[in-house]
Amino acid sequence: MTGSESTPQSGATDVEGADATADGVPADEAGVSLQTILGFLAEQPDIPSLLSRYPQLSLEDLKSRFAIAGKADPSPATVRRRKGAHQTEMVKTHGLPEPDGTMHKGAVFRSIVGPLTPGKMLDLGAGKGNFSLSAAQMGWQVTAVDARTTRWPDPETETDAGVAEQIRSITWVQSDIREFPIQRGEYDLICILGLLHHLEVPDQLSLLRRCAGSLLLIDTRIAPSNIDRVGNYEGLVIREHGEDREERDLIPTAAWGNAESFRHTEESLVRLVRDAGYASVMQTRPPHRRDYTFYLCLPRVRADGDRAASRKGKRGAGKVRGSGLWSQWTGDPAAEATEQESQ
């Protein structure tokens, strides 16, 4: 879906005989400046030819000079996002740590969801249904929603009878997720996996607000740099696949309808989730792909277990096996403040 390529920036100016380079690194004793060396290599990237042109230099001289220059140059690498809407060359100041290529996102999903007591799960933007099937295998009652049906698994063509039964146990709904009705507290877990970064900011915020009240698991791409600003959020505007709506609708991995989408920086994403009504966000480290990881979003909760759940306007939700860890507040903020004052 995305790609990046490194474009090192270097200015090669021939200032042979100068006492110092523009970056403050002194010329070597032989009088050959770093700019002179870089200028030669820019035209003819061949070390033997360089040493032949400047016999006073040695390999040790070059190693020493480049080591000093590397320490003296604080500028970070620049990258060009091929899908960036504005094709802006940018300094990578955000993004996630290096990914762990041995970690598959399916295994990460199971490690997060596995400790939870199975209940009702909503999988928005289900795609091929891999996450829905994994949840069904763990005992969840799953509703899978997607605007496209082309990638849905077919129980009639499935050769494994057990898998076919699990496919049939899932409620498959064809719908634009922006139009799918979500009642507050209707689901114990809502998953938005590989979908959020295909939406525009207003639709992202609207969707998360509809999900607020349920435990939420997001798997999304993070912008590697802060280039664009939309309202209170920063990140990168992305052009979606396809030249027009008809072409995009035929591409399984493209957004449904919108020509552009938005990837947040991590700080911006956390702000978006909290603006939607979630109390806190837990990030998964290391990422399973470059700038791509899971976020577990916790709704407003009370830590006093079943006592809080038994009060008016509250219900138990999201309990870990063997405990009453979470109880979810679904009442009115003013009423909650009055209740706390009376205690």
C-alpha positions in Angstrom: 0.0 0.0 0.0 2.8 2.3 0.7 6.4 2.7 -0.2 9.3 5.0 0.6 12.8 5.5 -0.9 15.7 7.1 0.7 17.0 10.2 -1.0 20.3 11.3 0.7 20.9 15.0 0.4 24.5 16.2 -0.2 25.9 19.4 -1.6 29.2 18.7 -3.5 31.1 21.9 -4.0 34.7 21.8 -5.3 36.7 23.9 -2.8 40.0 22.2 -3.2 42.7 23.7 -1.1 40.3 25.3 1.4 41.2 25.1 5.1 37.8 24.1 6.3 34.5 22.7 4.9 31.2 24.4 5.0 30.0 22.0 7.7 32.9 23.0 10.0 34.9 19.8 9.4 38.6 20.8 8.9 40.4 19.7 5.7 43.0 17.0 6.2 46.7 17.7 6.4 47.0 17.1 2.6 44.7 20.0 1.9 41.9 17.9 0.3 38.5 19.1 1.8 35.5 16.9 2.4 33.5 18.8 -0.2 36.3 18.1 -2.8 36.1 14.4 -2.0 32.3 14.4 -2.1 32.3 16.4 -5.3 34.6 13.9 -7.0 32.5 10.9 -5.8 29.3 12.5 -7.0 30.8 12.7 -10.5 32.7 9.4 -10.4 31.7 7.1 -7.5 34.8 5.0 -7.5 37.2 4.9 -4.6 40.3 3.7 -6.6 39.8 6.6 -9.0 39.6 9.0 -6.1 42.8 7.7 -4.6 44.5 7.9 -8.0 43.4 11.5 -8.4 44.5 12.4 -4.9 47.5 10.2 -4.1 48.1 12.0 -0.8 44.9 10.4 0.5 44.7 6.9 2.0 41.7 4.6 2.8 42.3 5.4 6.5 42.1 9.1 5.7 38.7 8.6 4.0 37.4 6.5 6.9 38.4 9.1 9.4 37.0 12.0 7.4 33.6 10.4 6.8 33.4 9.3 10.5 34.0 12.9 11.6 31.5 14.2 9.0 28.8 11.8 10.1 29.1 13.0 13.7 29.1 16.6 12.6 26.0 16.4 10.4 22.8 16.3 12.6 20.4 16.3 9.7 18.1 13.3 9.6 17.5 11.3 6.5 14.8 12.4 4.1 12.2 10.2 2.5 9.7 10.6 -0.3 6.3 9.0 0.1 5.2 7.8 -3.3 1.5 7.9 -2.2 1.7 11.3 -0.5 -1.0 13.6 -1.9 1.5 16.4 -2.3 4.6 14.4 -3.2 6.4 16.3 -0.6 10.0 15.4 0.3 10.1 15.3 4.0 12.3 14.8 7.0 11.2 11.7 8.9 10.6 13.0 12.4 7.7 10.7 13.4 6.9 7.1 12.7 7.3 4.0 14.8 10.4 2.0 15.9 11.8 -0.6 13.6 9.4 -3.5 13.1 9.9 -7.1 14.1 9.5 -9.1 10.9 9.0 -12.4 12.8 5.7 -11.2 14.3 2.7 -11.8 12.1 -0.3 -9.6 12.7 -2.6 -12.6 13.2 -0.5 -13.8 16.1 -0.4 -10.3 17.6 -4.2 -10.2 17.3 -4.6 -13.5 19.1 -2.2 -12.5 21.9 -4.3 -9.4 22.6 -7.8 -10.9 22.3 -6.9 -14.3 23.8 -7.0 -13.2 27.4 -10.4 -11.6 27.1 -13.6 -13.5 27.9 -15.4 -14.2 24.6 -18.5 -12.1 23.9 -19.9 -10.1 21.0 -17.3 -8.8 18.6 -17.8 -6.4 15.7 -15.2 -6.5 12.9 -15.4 -3.3 10.8 -13.8 -3.5 7.4 -13.4 -7.3 7.8 -11.9 -7.8 4.3 -10.9 -11.5 3.9 -12.3 -12.2 7.4 -9.1 -13.6 8.8 -9.5 -11.7 12.1 -13.2 -12.6 12.3 -12.3 -16.3 11.9 -9.6 -16.1 14.5 -12.1 -14.6 17.0 -14.7 -17.2 16.1 -12.2 -19.9 16.8 -11.7 -18.4 20.3 -15.4 -18.4 21.0 -16.5 -14.9 20.0 -19.8 -14.2 18.5 -18.7 -12.2 15.5 -20.4 -9.7 13.2 -18.2 -8.9 10.2 -18.9 -5.8 8.1 -17.4 -4.7 4.8 -18.5 -2.7 1.8 -17.1 -5.4 -0.5 -17.9 -9.1 -0.6 -15.3 -10.2 -3.1 -12.8 -11.4 -0.5 -15.2 -13.0 1.9 -14.5 -16.7 2.6 -17.1 -19.1 1.1 -18.2 -22.0 3.3 -19.4 -23.9 0.2 -15.9 -24.1 -1.3 -14.1 -24.6 2.0 -12.5 -28.1 2.1 -12.1 -28.1 5.9 -15.5 -28.8 7.5 -14.5 -27.2 10.8 -13.5 -23.9 9.0 -16.7 -24.0 7.0 -18.7 -24.2 10.2 -16.8 -21.3 11.7 -17.5 -19.2 8.5 -21.2 -19.9 8.9 -21.1 -19.0 12.6 -20.1 -15.4 11.6 -22.8 -12.8 10.7 -21.5 -11.3 7.4 -22.9 -7.8 6.6 -22.3 -5.9 3.4 -22.3 -2.2 4.3 -20.3 0.9 4.2 -18.9 1.1 7.7 -19.8 4.8 7.8 -23.5 3.8 7.6 -23.5 0.7 9.7 -25.5 1.3 12.9 -23.7 0.7 16.2 -25.6 1.0 19.5 -23.7 2.1 22.5 -22.5 -0.9 24.5 -23.9 -3.3 21.9 -20.5 -5.1 21.5 -17.9 -6.2 24.0 -15.1 -5.7 21.5 -15.0 -3.6 18.3 -12.1 -4.1 15.9 -11.0 -1.6 13.2 -8.1 -3.4 11.6 -6.4 -2.1 8.5 -9.3 0.3 7.9 -8.9 3.6 9.8 -6.1 4.9 7.6 -8.4 4.5 4.5 -10.8 7.1 5.9 -10.8 10.9 6.0 -10.5 12.6 9.4 -14.2 13.5 9.8 -15.3 9.9 9.1 -12.6 8.6 11.4 -13.8 10.7 14.3 -17.4 9.9 13.6 -16.8 6.2 13.5 -14.7 6.2 16.7 -17.4 8.2 18.5 -20.0 5.6 17.5 -17.7 2.9 18.9 -17.1 4.7 22.2 -18.5 2.7 25.1 -16.9 -0.6 23.9 -13.4 -1.9 24.1 -11.7 -1.0 20.8 -8.8 -2.6 19.0 -7.3 -0.7 16.1 -4.6 -1.8 13.7 -3.5 1.1 11.5 -0.6 2.8 9.6 1.2 5.7 11.2 2.4 8.7 9.3 6.3 8.8 9.3 6.3 12.6 9.2 4.1 15.6 10.1 3.3 17.1 6.7 -0.4 17.9 6.6 -2.8 19.2 9.1 -6.6 18.5 9.1 -8.4 20.4 11.9 -6.7 19.5 15.2 -4.8 16.5 13.7 -1.4 16.1 12.0 0.0 13.5 9.7 -0.1 12.8 6.0 -2.8 13.0 3.4 -2.7 10.0 1.1 -4.1 9.5 -2.4 -6.1 6.3 -2.6 -5.7 3.8 -5.4 -7.8 4.4 -8.5 -8.3 7.4 -10.7 -12.0 7.6 -10.0 -14.8 6.1 -7.9 -15.5 3.3 -10.3 -11.9 2.2 -10.5 -11.4 2.4 -6.7 -14.5 0.3 -6.1 -12.9 -2.6 -8.1 -9.6 -2.5 -6.0 -10.1 -4.6 -2.9 -7.5 -2.7 -0.9 -8.6 0.8 -1.8 -10.8 3.1 0.2 -14.6 2.8 -0.4 -15.6 6.0 -2.1 -13.1 8.6 -0.8 -10.3 9.6 -3.1 -8.0 10.7 -0.2 -7.4 9.4 3.3 -5.4 10.4 6.3 -2.6 8.8 8.3 -2.0 10.3 11.7 1.2 10.6 13.6 1.0 8.5 16.7 0.5 11.5 19.0 -2.3 12.7 16.7 -4.0 9.3 16.6 -4.0 9.1 20.4 -5.6 12.6 20.5 -8.2 11.4 18.0 -9.1 8.4 20.0 -9.4 10.4 23.2 -11.5 13.1 21.4 -13.8 10.3 20.5 -14.4 9.5 24.1 -11.9 6.8 25.0 -10.0 7.1 28.3 -6.6 5.8 27.3 -4.7 4.0 24.5 -2.1 1.2 24.8 0.3 0.8 21.9 1.8 -2.5 20.8 5.6 -2.7 20.5 7.4 -3.6 18.4 5.2 -3.0 15.3 4.5 -5.9 13.1 5.3 -3.9 9.9 7.0 -0.6 9.3 4.8 2.2 10.9 2.0 -0.3 11.3 0.8 -1.6 14.7 -2.1 -2.3 17.1 -3.7 0.1 19.6 -6.0 -1.1 22.4 -8.4 1.7 23.3 -10.0 1.6 26.7 -13.4 3.2 27.3 -14.2 5.1 30.5 -14.1 2.5 33.3 -14.4 2.1 37.0 -11.8 0.1 38.9 -14.2 -0.9 41.7 -15.5 -4.0 39.9 -19.0 -5.3 40.3 -20.0 -2.6 42.7 -19.7 0.0 40.0 -21.3 -2.3 37.5 -24.4 -2.7 39.6 -25.1 1.0 39.8 -27.7 2.6 37.6 -26.3 3.6 34.2 -23.4 1.0 34.3 -22.9 -2.5 33.1 -20.1 -5.1 33.2 -18.0 -5.3 30.1 -14.6 -6.5 28.8 -13.8 -8.7 31.7 -10.6 -10.6 31.6 -10.9 -14.3 32.4 -11.2 -14.9 36.1 -11.7 -11.3 37.1 -14.1 -8.4 37.2 -11.4 -6.0 36.0 -13.5 -3.6 33.9 -16.9 -2.1 34.3 -18.1 0.3 31.7 -19.7 3.7 32.3 -22.6 4.5 29.9 -24.3 7.2 31.9 -24.4 11.0 32.0 -21.3 13.0 32.9 -23.3 15.4 35.1 -24.9 12.6 36.9 -21.6 10.9 37.5 -20.1 14.1 39.0 -23.1 14.4 41.3 -22.8 10.8 42.4 -19.0 11.2 43.2 -19.7 14.4 45.3 -22.3 12.6 47.3 -19.9 9.8 48.3 
